[in-house]
Amino acid sequence: MRSNIQTLSGISLRVSTTNKQNNQAHILLAAILFCISMILVPLGAVAATSDSTAVKWHPGHYYIIKGSKKNNTEYLSQVYSELDATPALNGMMIRYFWMDLEDSKGVYDFSSIDKRLAELAARGKRLVIQVQTKSFNKRQVVPTYMKTAEYEGGEFYTSDYGSTEIRGRNIKLWNLQVRSRLIALFKAMGERYNSHPNFEGISMIETALGQPIEPLSSTQIAGFYNNKIFVHRQMRSFFPNTMTIQEVNYPRSILASFVGSLKDIGTALSSPDTFIEEEDLLYKTTKYDPNKGIYNYYADFSGMIPMVPTVMPQNYKNTKGDGTGYVPTIAEILTFARDTLRANYIFWAREAREKHYEQVLEVLNLNAQRNAPAGGLNPACPAAYTSCID
């Protein structure tokens, strides 16, 4: 028996063969080398550009895929056919709970992300990931190892206003150990995905705390938001060539400072909803209340940082969160996001049950979106980036 060693970009592969196995081994080796080259080429794609701080920039429209559908082959097959048939759809955002990505401390499972990224790259489409650290359906969000005193249990329970029934959870981000582990997750993701040309963005869920069942102290609340900004500063260093995103809605009292910090960092401004008549989100300052709603900041910082609003299932059903508005058309939502929120990107929830996505596709395939740069949205590279990679 003799041993052959093949090396590609510093990776050594040892293949032992006999004369009878020689042809089979060479075939296997060629297949392995091809797979490795397909990994190494994307990883070097961004690094090879002249500007090491240039950010991937493919503005336009993206689907949102959430829940178990993201791993459903039959469902994804239909989604991919829609992406292929709709030039204005540049890709999709997929949402993962933190606990789904970290099996145990420092042990990460990115296999689902890897599969979706490869499938989208093969179609010339792009992937945005949101790490969910808040739930609305009692679901645990932190990895199980964090359910200890060191992390204060890692998460707190939330309910509807006026109720004590558990409805959701949010992370105890004021705890420095929780913050440290969240940063470690983003560091691992940055090392894996920042340089991939089809990995378009990394997002964090909305700023609203929810209604804690056990009241939080002012120190805990301040720590939560200060640490969220701290995490975003680290994310920009882990993803220097990739858009980082924060959904922002409430509380209004922290928005001026919080969004100002996002601008300084270069983090994209997103919304968890696009309610075109929601008074709190549209609220203008008065002499009695200087805290304006989040939608006003889109115009304030347009052109400085990316504007990436999100359209969720409830936004298709009513213009207000309490249901007292009216059912908007897709064209109305698009016009609001494009003109009022100055959108560079719009993320559209693909709600299979209600099939609003069929109306979204119809609008996105109109000439104004189908044949326009960025699907009719603002294509300009924001000032926060030294340059953009298209």
Contacts in CASP RR format, 6 or more apart in sequence:
PFRMAT RR
TARGET T0000
AUTHOR 0000-0000-0000
METHOD contacts of the structure
MODEL  1
MRSNIQTLSGISLRVSTTNKQNNQAHILLAAILFCISMILVPLGAVAATS
DSTAVKWHPGHYYIIKGSKKNNTEYLSQVYSELDATPALNGMMIRYFWMD
LEDSKGVYDFSSIDKRLAELAARGKRLVIQVQTKSFNKRQVVPTYMKTAE
YEGGEFYTSDYGSTEIRGRNIKLWNLQVRSRLIALFKAMGERYNSHPNFE
GISMIETALGQPIEPLSSTQIAGFYNNKIFVHRQMRSFFPNTMTIQEVNY
PRSILASFVGSLKDIGTALSSPDTFIEEEDLLYKTTKYDPNKGIYNYYAD
FSGMIPMVPTVMPQNYKNTKGDGTGYVPTIAEILTFARDTLRANYIFWAR
EAREKHYEQVLEVLNLNAQRNAPAGGLNPACPAAYTSCID
1 16 0 8 1.000
1 17 0 8 1.000
1 18 0 8 1.000
2 16 0 8 1.000
2 17 0 8 1.000
3 14 0 8 1.000
3 15 0 8 1.000
3 16 0 8 1.000
4 14 0 8 1.000
4 15 0 8 1.000
4 16 0 8 1.000
4 17 0 8 1.000
4 25 0 8 1.000
4 29 0 8 1.000
5 12 0 8 1.000
5 13 0 8 1.000
5 14 0 8 1.000
5 15 0 8 1.000
6 12 0 8 1.000
6 13 0 8 1.000
6 15 0 8 1.000
6 29 0 8 1.000
6 33 0 8 1.000
7 13 0 8 1.000
8 33 0 8 1.000
8 36 0 8 1.000
8 37 0 8 1.000
8 40 0 8 1.000
9 36 0 8 1.000
9 40 0 8 1.000
11 36 0 8 1.000
13 29 0 8 1.000
13 32 0 8 1.000
13 33 0 8 1.000
15 25 0 8 1.000
15 28 0 8 1.000
15 29 0 8 1.000
16 25 0 8 1.000
17 25 0 8 1.000
42 121 0 8 1.000
42 195 0 8 1.000
42 196 0 8 1.000
42 197 0 8 1.000
42 198 0 8 1.000
43 195 0 8 1.000
43 196 0 8 1.000
44 195 0 8 1.000
45 195 0 8 1.000
45 196 0 8 1.000
45 197 0 8 1.000
46 54 0 8 1.000
46 56 0 8 1.000
46 194 0 8 1.000
46 195 0 8 1.000
46 196 0 8 1.000
46 197 0 8 1.000
46 241 0 8 1.000
46 389 0 8 1.000
47 195 0 8 1.000
49 389 0 8 1.000
51 386 0 8 1.000
51 387 0 8 1.000
52 240 0 8 1.000
52 241 0 8 1.000
53 240 0 8 1.000
53 241 0 8 1.000
53 385 0 8 1.000
53 386 0 8 1.000
53 387 0 8 1.000
54 241 0 8 1.000
54 385 0 8 1.000
54 386 0 8 1.000
54 387 0 8 1.000
54 388 0 8 1.000
54 389 0 8 1.000
55 240 0 8 1.000
55 241 0 8 1.000
55 242 0 8 1.000
55 243 0 8 1.000
55 385 0 8 1.000
55 387 0 8 1.000
55 388 0 8 1.000
55 389 0 8 1.000
56 126 0 8 1.000
56 197 0 8 1.000
56 199 0 8 1.000
56 200 0 8 1.000
56 201 0 8 1.000
56 241 0 8 1.000
56 242 0 8 1.000
56 243 0 8 1.000
56 388 0 8 1.000
56 389 0 8 1.000
57 243 0 8 1.000
57 381 0 8 1.000
57 385 0 8 1.000
57 388 0 8 1.000
57 389 0 8 1.000
57 390 0 8 1.000
58 90 0 8 1.000
58 126 0 8 1.000
58 200 0 8 1.000
58 390 0 8 1.000
59 90 0 8 1.000
59 306 0 8 1.000
59 344 0 8 1.000
59 345 0 8 1.000
59 374 0 8 1.000
59 377 0 8 1.000
59 378 0 8 1.000
59 379 0 8 1.000
60 88 0 8 1.000
60 90 0 8 1.000
60 344 0 8 1.000
60 345 0 8 1.000
60 346 0 8 1.000
60 374 0 8 1.000
60 375 0 8 1.000
60 376 0 8 1.000
60 377 0 8 1.000
60 379 0 8 1.000
61 88 0 8 1.000
61 89 0 8 1.000
61 90 0 8 1.000
61 345 0 8 1.000
61 346 0 8 1.000
61 348 0 8 1.000
61 364 0 8 1.000
61 369 0 8 1.000
61 375 0 8 1.000
61 377 0 8 1.000
62 89 0 8 1.000
62 90 0 8 1.000
62 91 0 8 1.000
62 92 0 8 1.000
62 93 0 8 1.000
62 126 0 8 1.000
62 128 0 8 1.000
62 200 0 8 1.000
62 345 0 8 1.000
62 346 0 8 1.000
62 347 0 8 1.000
62 348 0 8 1.000
63 79 0 8 1.000
63 82 0 8 1.000
63 83 0 8 1.000
63 89 0 8 1.000
63 91 0 8 1.000
63 92 0 8 1.000
63 93 0 8 1.000
63 347 0 8 1.000
63 348 0 8 1.000
63 349 0 8 1.000
63 350 0 8 1.000
63 357 0 8 1.000
64 92 0 8 1.000
64 93 0 8 1.000
64 94 0 8 1.000
64 95 0 8 1.000
64 310 0 8 1.000
64 311 0 8 1.000
64 312 0 8 1.000
64 347 0 8 1.000
64 348 0 8 1.000
64 349 0 8 1.000
64 350 0 8 1.000
65 76 0 8 1.000
65 79 0 8 1.000
65 92 0 8 1.000
65 93 0 8 1.000
65 94 0 8 1.000
65 95 0 8 1.000
65 350 0 8 1.000
66 94 0 8 1.000
66 95 0 8 1.000
66 349 0 8 1.000
67 95 0 8 1.000
69 75 0 8 1.000
69 76 0 8 1.000
69 352 0 8 1.000
70 76 0 8 1.000
70 94 0 8 1.000
70 95 0 8 1.000
70 96 0 8 1.000
70 112 0 8 1.000
70 116 0 8 1.000
71 112 0 8 1.000
75 352 0 8 1.000
76 116 0 8 1.000
76 119 0 8 1.000
79 92 0 8 1.000
79 350 0 8 1.000
80 119 0 8 1.000
80 123 0 8 1.000
82 89 0 8 1.000
82 357 0 8 1.000
82 361 0 8 1.000
83 89 0 8 1.000
83 91 0 8 1.000
83 92 0 8 1.000
83 120 0 8 1.000
83 123 0 8 1.000
83 125 0 8 1.000
84 123 0 8 1.000
85 365 0 8 1.000
86 361 0 8 1.000
86 364 0 8 1.000
86 365 0 8 1.000
86 370 0 8 1.000
87 370 0 8 1.000
87 371 0 8 1.000
88 364 0 8 1.000
88 365 0 8 1.000
88 369 0 8 1.000
88 370 0 8 1.000
88 372 0 8 1.000
88 375 0 8 1.000
88 376 0 8 1.000
89 125 0 8 1.000
89 364 0 8 1.000
90 125 0 8 1.000
90 126 0 8 1.000
90 200 0 8 1.000
91 120 0 8 1.000
91 125 0 8 1.000
91 126 0 8 1.000
91 127 0 8 1.000
91 128 0 8 1.000
91 200 0 8 1.000
92 120 0 8 1.000
92 125 0 8 1.000
92 127 0 8 1.000
92 128 0 8 1.000
92 350 0 8 1.000
93 127 0 8 1.000
93 128 0 8 1.000
93 129 0 8 1.000
93 130 0 8 1.000
93 203 0 8 1.000
93 347 0 8 1.000
94 113 0 8 1.000
94 116 0 8 1.000
94 127 0 8 1.000
94 128 0 8 1.000
94 129 0 8 1.000
94 130 0 8 1.000
95 129 0 8 1.000
95 130 0 8 1.000
95 132 0 8 1.000
96 112 0 8 1.000
96 113 0 8 1.000
96 129 0 8 1.000
96 130 0 8 1.000
96 131 0 8 1.000
96 132 0 8 1.000
97 131 0 8 1.000
97 132 0 8 1.000
97 133 0 8 1.000
97 135 0 8 1.000
97 139 0 8 1.000
97 140 0 8 1.000
97 141 0 8 1.000
98 131 0 8 1.000
98 132 0 8 1.000
98 133 0 8 1.000
98 141 0 8 1.000
98 142 0 8 1.000
98 143 0 8 1.000
98 171 0 8 1.000
98 182 0 8 1.000
98 185 0 8 1.000
99 140 0 8 1.000
99 141 0 8 1.000
99 142 0 8 1.000
99 143 0 8 1.000
99 144 0 8 1.000
100 109 0 8 1.000
100 112 0 8 1.000
101 108 0 8 1.000
101 109 0 8 1.000
101 110 0 8 1.000
101 113 0 8 1.000
101 131 0 8 1.000
101 185 0 8 1.000
101 189 0 8 1.000
102 108 0 8 1.000
102 109 0 8 1.000
102 143 0 8 1.000
102 181 0 8 1.000
102 185 0 8 1.000
103 109 0 8 1.000
103 143 0 8 1.000
104 143 0 8 1.000
104 144 0 8 1.000
104 145 0 8 1.000
105 143 0 8 1.000
105 145 0 8 1.000
105 181 0 8 1.000
106 184 0 8 1.000
106 188 0 8 1.000
108 185 0 8 1.000
108 188 0 8 1.000
110 189 0 8 1.000
110 192 0 8 1.000
113 127 0 8 1.000
113 129 0 8 1.000
113 193 0 8 1.000
116 127 0 8 1.000
117 127 0 8 1.000
117 193 0 8 1.000
117 196 0 8 1.000
117 198 0 8 1.000
117 199 0 8 1.000
120 126 0 8 1.000
120 127 0 8 1.000
120 198 0 8 1.000
121 196 0 8 1.000
121 197 0 8 1.000
121 198 0 8 1.000
124 198 0 8 1.000
125 198 0 8 1.000
126 198 0 8 1.000
126 199 0 8 1.000
126 200 0 8 1.000
127 198 0 8 1.000
127 199 0 8 1.000
127 200 0 8 1.000
127 201 0 8 1.000
128 200 0 8 1.000
128 201 0 8 1.000
128 202 0 8 1.000
128 203 0 8 1.000
128 243 0 8 1.000
128 245 0 8 1.000
128 347 0 8 1.000
129 189 0 8 1.000
129 193 0 8 1.000
129 199 0 8 1.000
129 201 0 8 1.000
129 202 0 8 1.000
129 203 0 8 1.000
130 202 0 8 1.000
130 203 0 8 1.000
130 204 0 8 1.000
130 205 0 8 1.000
130 245 0 8 1.000
131 185 0 8 1.000
131 186 0 8 1.000
131 189 0 8 1.000
131 202 0 8 1.000
131 203 0 8 1.000
131 204 0 8 1.000
131 205 0 8 1.000
132 141 0 8 1.000
132 205 0 8 1.000
133 141 0 8 1.000
133 142 0 8 1.000
133 170 0 8 1.000
133 171 0 8 1.000
133 173 0 8 1.000
133 182 0 8 1.000
133 204 0 8 1.000
133 205 0 8 1.000
134 141 0 8 1.000
134 168 0 8 1.000
134 169 0 8 1.000
134 170 0 8 1.000
134 171 0 8 1.000
134 205 0 8 1.000
134 206 0 8 1.000
134 210 0 8 1.000
135 141 0 8 1.000
135 168 0 8 1.000
135 169 0 8 1.000
135 170 0 8 1.000
136 167 0 8 1.000
136 168 0 8 1.000
137 167 0 8 1.000
137 168 0 8 1.000
138 166 0 8 1.000
138 167 0 8 1.000
138 168 0 8 1.000
138 169 0 8 1.000
139 168 0 8 1.000
139 169 0 8 1.000
140 155 0 8 1.000
140 169 0 8 1.000
141 155 0 8 1.000
141 169 0 8 1.000
141 170 0 8 1.000
141 171 0 8 1.000
142 151 0 8 1.000
142 153 0 8 1.000
142 154 0 8 1.000
142 155 0 8 1.000
142 171 0 8 1.000
142 178 0 8 1.000
143 181 0 8 1.000
146 153 0 8 1.000
146 154 0 8 1.000
146 155 0 8 1.000
146 178 0 8 1.000
146 181 0 8 1.000
147 153 0 8 1.000
147 154 0 8 1.000
150 177 0 8 1.000
151 172 0 8 1.000
151 175 0 8 1.000
151 177 0 8 1.000
151 178 0 8 1.000
151 181 0 8 1.000
152 172 0 8 1.000
152 175 0 8 1.000
152 178 0 8 1.000
153 172 0 8 1.000
154 171 0 8 1.000
154 172 0 8 1.000
154 175 0 8 1.000
154 178 0 8 1.000
155 169 0 8 1.000
155 170 0 8 1.000
155 171 0 8 1.000
155 172 0 8 1.000
156 169 0 8 1.000
156 170 0 8 1.000
156 171 0 8 1.000
156 172 0 8 1.000
156 212 0 8 1.000
156 213 0 8 1.000
156 214 0 8 1.000
156 216 0 8 1.000
157 166 0 8 1.000
157 168 0 8 1.000
157 169 0 8 1.000
157 212 0 8 1.000
157 213 0 8 1.000
157 214 0 8 1.000
158 166 0 8 1.000
158 167 0 8 1.000
158 168 0 8 1.000
158 169 0 8 1.000
158 170 0 8 1.000
158 209 0 8 1.000
158 210 0 8 1.000
158 211 0 8 1.000
158 212 0 8 1.000
158 213 0 8 1.000
159 165 0 8 1.000
159 166 0 8 1.000
159 167 0 8 1.000
159 168 0 8 1.000
159 211 0 8 1.000
159 213 0 8 1.000
160 167 0 8 1.000
160 211 0 8 1.000
161 211 0 8 1.000
162 211 0 8 1.000
163 211 0 8 1.000
164 213 0 8 1.000
166 213 0 8 1.000
170 209 0 8 1.000
170 210 0 8 1.000
170 212 0 8 1.000
171 178 0 8 1.000
171 182 0 8 1.000
172 178 0 8 1.000
172 220 0 8 1.000
172 224 0 8 1.000
173 179 0 8 1.000
173 182 0 8 1.000
173 223 0 8 1.000
173 224 0 8 1.000
173 227 0 8 1.000
173 228 0 8 1.000
173 231 0 8 1.000
174 219 0 8 1.000
174 220 0 8 1.000
174 221 0 8 1.000
174 222 0 8 1.000
174 223 0 8 1.000
174 224 0 8 1.000
174 227 0 8 1.000
176 227 0 8 1.000
179 227 0 8 1.000
179 230 0 8 1.000
179 231 0 8 1.000
182 231 0 8 1.000
183 231 0 8 1.000
183 234 0 8 1.000
186 202 0 8 1.000
186 231 0 8 1.000
186 234 0 8 1.000
186 235 0 8 1.000
186 238 0 8 1.000
186 239 0 8 1.000
187 234 0 8 1.000
187 238 0 8 1.000
189 202 0 8 1.000
189 238 0 8 1.000
190 202 0 8 1.000
190 238 0 8 1.000
190 239 0 8 1.000
190 242 0 8 1.000
191 238 0 8 1.000
193 199 0 8 1.000
193 202 0 8 1.000
193 239 0 8 1.000
193 242 0 8 1.000
194 238 0 8 1.000
194 239 0 8 1.000
194 240 0 8 1.000
194 241 0 8 1.000
194 242 0 8 1.000
195 241 0 8 1.000
197 389 0 8 1.000
199 242 0 8 1.000
200 242 0 8 1.000
200 243 0 8 1.000
201 239 0 8 1.000
201 242 0 8 1.000
201 243 0 8 1.000
201 244 0 8 1.000
201 245 0 8 1.000
202 235 0 8 1.000
202 239 0 8 1.000
202 242 0 8 1.000
202 243 0 8 1.000
202 244 0 8 1.000
202 245 0 8 1.000
203 244 0 8 1.000
203 245 0 8 1.000
203 246 0 8 1.000
203 247 0 8 1.000
203 270 0 8 1.000
204 228 0 8 1.000
204 231 0 8 1.000
204 232 0 8 1.000
204 245 0 8 1.000
204 246 0 8 1.000
204 247 0 8 1.000
205 247 0 8 1.000
205 272 0 8 1.000
206 247 0 8 1.000
206 248 0 8 1.000
206 249 0 8 1.000
206 250 0 8 1.000
206 272 0 8 1.000
207 225 0 8 1.000
207 228 0 8 1.000
207 246 0 8 1.000
207 247 0 8 1.000
207 248 0 8 1.000
207 249 0 8 1.000
207 250 0 8 1.000
207 251 0 8 1.000
207 254 0 8 1.000
207 258 0 8 1.000
208 249 0 8 1.000
208 250 0 8 1.000
208 251 0 8 1.000
208 272 0 8 1.000
209 216 0 8 1.000
209 221 0 8 1.000
209 224 0 8 1.000
209 251 0 8 1.000
216 224 0 8 1.000
225 254 0 8 1.000
225 258 0 8 1.000
228 246 0 8 1.000
228 258 0 8 1.000
229 258 0 8 1.000
229 261 0 8 1.000
229 262 0 8 1.000
229 265 0 8 1.000
232 244 0 8 1.000
232 246 0 8 1.000
232 261 0 8 1.000
232 262 0 8 1.000
232 265 0 8 1.000
232 267 0 8 1.000
233 265 0 8 1.000
235 244 0 8 1.000
235 267 0 8 1.000
236 244 0 8 1.000
236 265 0 8 1.000
236 266 0 8 1.000
236 267 0 8 1.000
241 389 0 8 1.000
243 268 0 8 1.000
243 306 0 8 1.000
243 308 0 8 1.000
244 265 0 8 1.000
244 266 0 8 1.000
244 267 0 8 1.000
244 268 0 8 1.000
245 267 0 8 1.000
245 268 0 8 1.000
245 270 0 8 1.000
245 306 0 8 1.000
245 308 0 8 1.000
246 262 0 8 1.000
246 267 0 8 1.000
246 268 0 8 1.000
246 269 0 8 1.000
246 270 0 8 1.000
247 270 0 8 1.000
247 271 0 8 1.000
247 272 0 8 1.000
247 310 0 8 1.000
248 255 0 8 1.000
248 258 0 8 1.000
248 259 0 8 1.000
248 262 0 8 1.000
248 269 0 8 1.000
248 270 0 8 1.000
248 271 0 8 1.000
248 294 0 8 1.000
248 297 0 8 1.000
249 271 0 8 1.000
249 272 0 8 1.000
249 273 0 8 1.000
249 281 0 8 1.000
249 294 0 8 1.000
250 280 0 8 1.000
250 294 0 8 1.000
252 280 0 8 1.000
252 283 0 8 1.000
252 291 0 8 1.000
252 292 0 8 1.000
252 293 0 8 1.000
252 294 0 8 1.000
253 291 0 8 1.000
255 291 0 8 1.000
255 292 0 8 1.000
255 293 0 8 1.000
255 294 0 8 1.000
255 297 0 8 1.000
256 291 0 8 1.000
256 292 0 8 1.000
259 269 0 8 1.000
259 294 0 8 1.000
259 297 0 8 1.000
259 301 0 8 1.000
260 301 0 8 1.000
262 268 0 8 1.000
262 269 0 8 1.000
262 305 0 8 1.000
263 301 0 8 1.000
263 304 0 8 1.000
263 305 0 8 1.000
263 384 0 8 1.000
266 305 0 8 1.000
266 382 0 8 1.000
266 384 0 8 1.000
266 385 0 8 1.000
267 305 0 8 1.000
268 305 0 8 1.000
268 306 0 8 1.000
268 307 0 8 1.000
268 308 0 8 1.000
268 345 0 8 1.000
269 297 0 8 1.000
269 298 0 8 1.000
269 301 0 8 1.000
269 305 0 8 1.000
269 306 0 8 1.000
269 307 0 8 1.000
269 308 0 8 1.000
270 308 0 8 1.000
270 309 0 8 1.000
270 310 0 8 1.000
270 347 0 8 1.000
271 281 0 8 1.000
271 294 0 8 1.000
271 295 0 8 1.000
271 309 0 8 1.000
271 310 0 8 1.000
271 341 0 8 1.000
272 310 0 8 1.000
272 312 0 8 1.000
273 281 0 8 1.000
273 310 0 8 1.000
273 311 0 8 1.000
273 312 0 8 1.000
273 314 0 8 1.000
273 315 0 8 1.000
273 321 0 8 1.000
274 309 0 8 1.000
274 310 0 8 1.000
274 311 0 8 1.000
274 312 0 8 1.000
274 315 0 8 1.000
274 333 0 8 1.000
274 336 0 8 1.000
274 337 0 8 1.000
274 341 0 8 1.000
275 281 0 8 1.000
275 315 0 8 1.000
275 318 0 8 1.000
275 319 0 8 1.000
275 320 0 8 1.000
275 321 0 8 1.000
276 319 0 8 1.000
276 328 0 8 1.000
276 332 0 8 1.000
276 333 0 8 1.000
276 336 0 8 1.000
276 340 0 8 1.000
277 319 0 8 1.000
277 320 0 8 1.000
277 325 0 8 1.000
278 295 0 8 1.000
278 319 0 8 1.000
278 320 0 8 1.000
278 321 0 8 1.000
279 320 0 8 1.000
280 293 0 8 1.000
281 293 0 8 1.000
281 294 0 8 1.000
281 295 0 8 1.000
282 293 0 8 1.000
282 295 0 8 1.000
282 296 0 8 1.000
283 289 0 8 1.000
283 291 0 8 1.000
283 292 0 8 1.000
283 293 0 8 1.000
283 296 0 8 1.000
284 292 0 8 1.000
284 293 0 8 1.000
284 296 0 8 1.000
285 291 0 8 1.000
285 292 0 8 1.000
295 340 0 8 1.000
295 341 0 8 1.000
298 307 0 8 1.000
298 309 0 8 1.000
298 340 0 8 1.000
298 341 0 8 1.000
298 342 0 8 1.000
299 340 0 8 1.000
299 342 0 8 1.000
301 307 0 8 1.000
302 342 0 8 1.000
302 378 0 8 1.000
303 342 0 8 1.000
303 378 0 8 1.000
303 380 0 8 1.000
303 382 0 8 1.000
303 383 0 8 1.000
304 382 0 8 1.000
304 383 0 8 1.000
304 384 0 8 1.000
305 382 0 8 1.000
305 383 0 8 1.000
305 384 0 8 1.000
306 344 0 8 1.000
306 345 0 8 1.000
306 382 0 8 1.000
306 384 0 8 1.000
307 341 0 8 1.000
307 342 0 8 1.000
307 343 0 8 1.000
307 344 0 8 1.000
307 345 0 8 1.000
307 378 0 8 1.000
308 343 0 8 1.000
308 344 0 8 1.000
308 345 0 8 1.000
308 346 0 8 1.000
308 347 0 8 1.000
309 337 0 8 1.000
309 341 0 8 1.000
309 343 0 8 1.000
309 346 0 8 1.000
309 347 0 8 1.000
310 346 0 8 1.000
310 347 0 8 1.000
310 349 0 8 1.000
311 333 0 8 1.000
311 337 0 8 1.000
311 346 0 8 1.000
311 347 0 8 1.000
311 348 0 8 1.000
311 349 0 8 1.000
312 349 0 8 1.000
313 349 0 8 1.000
313 351 0 8 1.000
313 354 0 8 1.000
313 356 0 8 1.000
314 321 0 8 1.000
315 328 0 8 1.000
315 333 0 8 1.000
315 349 0 8 1.000
316 327 0 8 1.000
316 328 0 8 1.000
316 330 0 8 1.000
316 333 0 8 1.000
316 349 0 8 1.000
316 351 0 8 1.000
316 354 0 8 1.000
316 356 0 8 1.000
316 359 0 8 1.000
317 323 0 8 1.000
317 327 0 8 1.000
317 354 0 8 1.000
318 324 0 8 1.000
318 325 0 8 1.000
318 326 0 8 1.000
318 327 0 8 1.000
318 328 0 8 1.000
319 325 0 8 1.000
319 326 0 8 1.000
319 327 0 8 1.000
319 328 0 8 1.000
329 359 0 8 1.000
330 356 0 8 1.000
330 359 0 8 1.000
330 360 0 8 1.000
330 362 0 8 1.000
330 363 0 8 1.000
331 363 0 8 1.000
334 346 0 8 1.000
334 363 0 8 1.000
334 369 0 8 1.000
337 343 0 8 1.000
337 346 0 8 1.000
338 346 0 8 1.000
338 376 0 8 1.000
338 377 0 8 1.000
338 378 0 8 1.000
342 378 0 8 1.000
343 377 0 8 1.000
343 378 0 8 1.000
344 374 0 8 1.000
344 377 0 8 1.000
344 378 0 8 1.000
344 379 0 8 1.000
344 380 0 8 1.000
344 382 0 8 1.000
345 377 0 8 1.000
346 377 0 8 1.000
348 357 0 8 1.000
348 360 0 8 1.000
349 356 0 8 1.000
349 357 0 8 1.000
350 357 0 8 1.000
350 360 0 8 1.000
351 357 0 8 1.000
363 369 0 8 1.000
364 370 0 8 1.000
364 375 0 8 1.000
368 376 0 8 1.000
369 375 0 8 1.000
369 376 0 8 1.000
373 379 0 8 1.000
381 387 0 8 1.000
381 388 0 8 1.000
END
